[in-house]
Amino acid sequence: MLARHGLADLVGRNGLRRDTIRYYHDGDPIQEIRFPDGGFLIRPYRELVELIYTSCAMAGVEFWFDAGIDDLATGEGRPAELTLHDGRRLHAGVVIGADGTKSAVRQALAIEQCTMPYERVLMRVATVPLSASVAQLNRLYFSSDGWFTYFYPISRDEARVFVGLPPEDDKEIFQDGIPALLDELKKFVTDSSDTFNHLQAATWQRIKVSSLRVEAYHRGNAALLGSAAFACHPMTGMGMSYTLRDAEILADVICAAGGDAELLDRLLYARYEPRRHAHRQLIDYGDALAATFRDRASYLAAFRPDLHIHGEACAVPDAPQLV
């Protein structure tokens, strides 16, 4: 998708290319997933957003930062007027609600949501110095005790470590400190032990993980995007990729509508609403991975290389003409 919009070289210039992820269960390697066509690109989220922002600004897009919405008035079920914190009022031709899981746009449109927390596991994340093992390979470890941890680089100097653990263990482990955490990790982490010393000084952020489904992705001239529309388990590794593809579809639809409100509504229904089906498949897949990773055979049976390597959103069929 980035290549189709002339951003691939810019994004890849200082990014890291990887082509393999190795999976372990109770310390034993159980499978490797190899990515074709140059593998996948690792670039810190902040840097990716800054590059896209800069490209848009150079193309003449105007950004208003720190301009939160105080009120979103609707008429006939669609946004009619937005009032900003500073009192400005806007009558937008199109509103994209990319405002997160607690989306104000979704609430204004009265679109119902279903949020399902993954109650059997909590997640913590830390950024640490890059070790030799993480520089070599991305590794994801599972344990039959309900733990998992993922090690991967985010730059040439830093790595990110995710730890998932049962809720009953979280309070005890993180109250007692890093030694207790290392004792648990040593039970099932084998080829990444050179990262343990970096965990001593790490700051661990707790992450709430839930799936999110909504009943519709648009109403009239408004559409939902990103975690305002869906959320899946991070084990799928595809949330951002799907959202970038969604943004591309929305851009095509908005340009094709050309300011015609009725045509915009029809195109959003025909081209964007079907994304709910793709997201539903991804959410279901994340649910299956989260439910089976404790058992080696069950996890391998649930694992789908087609979604992990390509993802539905990465397959770009010939798009129908927008008329």
C-alpha positions as a printed Julia matrix, in Angstrom:
323×3 Matrix{Float64}:
   0.0     0.0     0.0
   2.85    2.4     0.83
   4.49    1.56   -2.49
   1.3     2.39   -4.41
   1.43    5.9    -2.94
   5.14    6.48   -3.46
   6.13    6.13    0.21
   7.84    2.72    0.26
  11.37    4.0    -0.39
  10.99    6.81    2.13
   9.63    4.53    4.85
  12.14    1.78    4.13
  15.19    4.03    4.07
  15.9     3.73    7.8
  13.67    0.75    8.54
  14.67   -2.81    9.4
  13.84   -5.64    7.02
  13.02   -9.04    8.52
  11.84  -12.18    6.78
  11.37  -14.71    9.59
   9.57  -15.09   12.92
  10.35  -18.14   15.04
   7.78  -19.54   17.49
   8.54  -21.51   20.67
   6.47  -23.48   23.17
   7.89  -24.28   26.61
  11.33  -23.4    25.24
  11.22  -25.63   22.14
  11.05  -24.2    18.6
   7.75  -25.29   17.04
   7.63  -23.41   13.73
   9.06  -20.63   11.6
   7.1   -18.29    9.38
   9.03  -16.91    6.42
   7.8   -13.82    4.62
   8.36  -13.62    0.85
   9.21  -10.66   -1.4
  11.71   -8.97    0.89
   9.96   -9.82    4.13
   8.33   -7.23    6.36
   9.45   -3.77    7.42
   9.94   -2.62   11.01
   9.68    1.12   11.58
   8.67    2.82   14.83
   5.04    3.92   14.72
   5.89    7.54   15.53
   8.34    7.74   12.65
   5.86    6.18   10.22
   3.17    8.68   11.2
   5.6    11.59   10.87
   6.58   10.49    7.36
   2.97   10.2     6.25
   2.14   13.55    7.87
   5.06   15.26    6.13
   4.08   13.82    2.75
   0.48   14.96    3.22
   1.55   18.45    4.33
   3.78   18.78    1.26
   0.76   17.87   -0.87
  -1.22   20.75    0.66
  -3.17   19.02    3.42
  -3.93   21.35    6.33
  -3.63   19.98    9.88
  -5.06   21.48   13.05
  -3.45   20.01   16.15
  -4.76   20.4    19.71
  -8.17   21.05   18.2
 -10.34   18.59   20.08
 -14.08   18.32   19.51
 -16.37   19.7    22.22
 -19.6    18.83   20.46
 -20.71   16.92   17.39
 -24.26   17.78   16.35
 -26.09   15.38   14.06
 -28.91   15.82   11.63
 -30.72   12.9    10.03
 -28.23   10.52   11.65
 -25.12   12.15   10.22
 -22.65   14.76   11.52
 -23.95   18.23   10.69
 -21.72   20.52   12.76
 -18.56   20.11   14.84
 -17.66   22.54   17.62
 -13.99   22.62   18.58
 -12.42   23.41   21.96
 -11.59   26.95   20.81
 -15.16   27.64   19.7
 -14.68   27.2    15.97
 -17.57   25.51   14.2
 -17.12   23.29   11.17
 -19.52   21.97    8.56
 -17.5    19.1     7.13
 -18.31   17.35    3.89
 -16.89   14.12    5.32
 -16.04   13.1     8.88
 -13.63   10.22    9.56
 -13.84    9.01   13.15
 -10.28    7.8    13.74
 -10.53    8.7    17.41
  -9.92    5.4    19.16
 -11.87    2.81   21.08
 -13.87    5.48   22.94
 -14.73    7.25   19.68
 -16.82   10.4    20.09
 -17.82   10.13   16.43
 -19.12    6.6    16.92
 -21.12    7.72   19.95
 -22.58   10.69   18.06
 -23.67    8.36   15.25
 -25.27    5.99   17.82
 -23.39    3.02   16.35
 -23.45    0.15   18.83
 -20.23   -1.56   19.84
 -19.33   -4.89   21.41
 -16.14   -4.96   23.46
 -14.79   -8.27   24.76
 -11.76   -8.07   27.08
  -9.24  -10.89   26.94
  -9.65  -11.66   30.62
  -7.35  -14.68   30.77
  -4.21  -12.68   30.04
  -2.79   -9.23   30.81
  -0.02   -7.61   28.8
   3.0    -5.51   29.69
   5.41   -3.82   27.29
   8.87   -2.29   27.7
  11.48   -0.73   25.42
  15.03   -1.94   26.09
  18.48   -1.8    24.45
  18.88   -4.1    21.48
  20.61   -7.41   22.23
  22.34   -9.73   19.76
  19.58  -12.35   19.77
  16.83   -9.82   19.06
  18.93   -8.21   16.33
  19.24  -11.64   14.73
  15.61  -12.81   14.75
  12.09  -12.01   15.93
  11.03  -14.63   18.48
   7.67  -15.34   20.11
   7.59  -17.66   23.13
   4.58  -19.39   24.7
   4.29  -21.46   27.85
   1.76  -24.05   28.95
   1.37  -21.99   32.16
  -0.39  -19.23   30.21
   2.56  -16.89   29.62
   3.95  -15.51   26.38
   6.62  -13.0    25.41
   7.66  -11.44   22.12
  11.08   -9.93   21.39
  11.64   -7.75   18.31
  13.74   -4.73   17.28
  12.21   -1.31   16.71
  15.43    0.39   15.58
  19.13   -0.38   15.28
  19.57    0.41   18.97
  16.32   -0.54   20.72
  14.02   -3.52   21.08
  10.51   -4.0    22.36
   9.5    -6.77   24.73
   5.88   -7.79   25.25
   4.95  -10.04   28.15
   1.54  -11.65   28.51
   0.63  -13.39   31.74
  -2.41  -14.59   33.7
  -4.09  -11.78   35.7
  -3.49  -13.59   38.99
   0.26  -13.56   38.31
   0.51   -9.91   37.25
   0.07   -8.32   40.66
   2.5   -10.66   42.36
   5.16  -10.48   39.63
   5.22   -6.74   39.11
   4.87   -5.89   42.8
   7.83   -8.1    43.61
   9.91   -6.63   40.8
  12.1    -7.79   37.97
  13.79  -10.78   39.68
  10.42  -12.51   39.97
   9.68  -11.73   36.32
  13.04  -13.11   35.2
  12.48  -16.31   37.16
   9.28  -16.9    35.22
  10.74  -15.98   31.82
  13.69  -18.32   32.32
  11.25  -21.22   32.48
  10.29  -20.93   28.8
  12.53  -18.37   27.07
  15.58  -20.08   25.63
  17.29  -18.28   22.73
  16.76  -14.71   23.98
  18.39  -14.89   27.39
  20.91  -12.17   26.5
  18.0    -9.71   26.79
  17.35  -10.52   30.46
  19.96   -8.1    31.81
  18.29   -5.26   29.9
  15.0    -5.99   31.65
  16.41   -5.05   35.05
  16.03   -1.31   34.43
  13.0    -1.52   32.14
   9.83    0.46   32.71
   6.8    -1.75   32.11
   3.58   -0.28   30.81
   0.38   -2.22   31.33
  -1.82   -2.67   28.25
  -5.52   -3.49   28.23
  -6.27   -5.91   25.43
  -9.82   -6.32   24.09
 -11.57   -7.12   20.86
 -13.97   -4.55   19.46
 -16.75   -5.01   16.94
 -19.32   -2.47   15.78
 -22.64   -2.8    13.99
 -21.76   -0.43   11.12
 -18.74    1.4     9.74
 -20.52    4.47    8.41
 -23.62    6.63    8.61
 -24.2     9.1     5.81
 -21.12   11.29    5.43
 -19.23    9.79    8.39
 -17.07    6.67    8.63
 -15.07    4.96   11.37
 -11.41    4.05   11.01
  -8.84    2.11   13.04
  -9.62    1.23   16.64
 -12.83    3.26   16.46
 -14.06    0.54   14.1
 -12.37   -2.67   15.23
  -9.74   -4.12   17.53
  -8.2    -7.58   17.41
  -5.7    -9.48   19.54
  -2.12   -8.28   18.88
  -1.06  -11.89   18.23
  -2.42  -11.47   14.7
   0.17   -8.8    13.95
  -2.13   -7.27   11.34
  -4.1    -4.44   12.99
  -2.08   -1.56   11.52
  -1.81   -3.16    8.08
  -5.58   -3.56    7.85
  -6.13    0.03    9.02
  -3.77    1.44    6.39
  -5.69   -0.46    3.72
  -8.96    0.85    5.17
  -7.64    4.42    4.93
  -6.72    3.84    1.29
 -10.24    2.6     0.5
 -11.77    5.61    2.29
  -9.56    7.99    0.31
 -10.63    6.37   -2.98
 -14.28    6.58   -2.01
 -14.14   10.22   -0.89
 -12.32   11.3    -4.06
 -14.73    9.36   -6.27
 -17.78   10.92   -4.56
 -16.5    14.41   -5.41
 -18.66   16.17   -2.84
 -21.88   14.37   -3.79
 -23.37   13.35   -0.41
 -25.7    10.68   -1.81
 -22.96    9.11   -3.93
 -20.62    9.17   -0.92
 -23.19    7.27    1.16
 -23.64    4.65   -1.58
 -19.92    4.21   -2.13
 -19.21    3.86    1.57
 -21.86    1.17    1.76
 -20.58   -0.67   -1.31
 -16.82   -0.34   -0.79
 -16.16    0.26    2.9
 -18.86   -1.61    4.81
 -17.54   -4.97    3.43
 -14.37   -4.33    5.44
 -16.34   -5.44    8.5
 -16.27   -8.97    7.1
 -12.47   -8.9     6.72
 -12.05   -7.48   10.21
 -14.45  -10.03   11.67
 -12.31  -12.83   10.27
  -9.19  -11.24   11.76
 -10.84  -10.76   15.17
 -12.04  -14.37   15.19
  -8.54  -15.5    14.3
  -7.05  -13.49   17.16
  -9.61  -15.02   19.51
  -8.54  -18.5    18.38
  -4.84  -17.78   18.94
  -5.48  -16.29   22.39
  -7.57  -19.29   23.39
  -5.09  -21.99   22.27
  -1.52  -20.77   22.82
  -1.17  -22.69   26.1
  -1.46  -25.97   24.21
   1.11  -26.58   21.47
  -1.01  -28.8    19.22
  -4.11  -26.62   19.53
  -2.18  -23.46   18.74
  -0.56  -24.96   15.66
  -3.96  -26.18   14.49
  -5.44  -22.67   14.88
  -2.48  -20.91   13.25
  -3.11  -19.62    9.71
   0.03  -18.74    7.73
  -2.07  -17.07    5.03
  -3.35  -14.44    7.48
  -0.04  -14.08    9.28
   2.04  -13.64    6.14
  -0.29  -11.85    3.76
  -3.48  -10.87    5.51
  -6.7   -10.34    3.62
  -5.91   -6.63    3.41
  -2.59   -7.19    1.68
  -4.16   -8.97   -1.27
  -5.22   -6.17   -3.62
  -7.74   -7.35   -6.2
  -8.73   -5.25   -9.16
 -11.01   -2.65   -7.61
 -14.38   -2.07   -9.29
 -14.8     1.21  -11.05
 -16.16    3.93   -8.8
 -18.94    5.65  -10.66
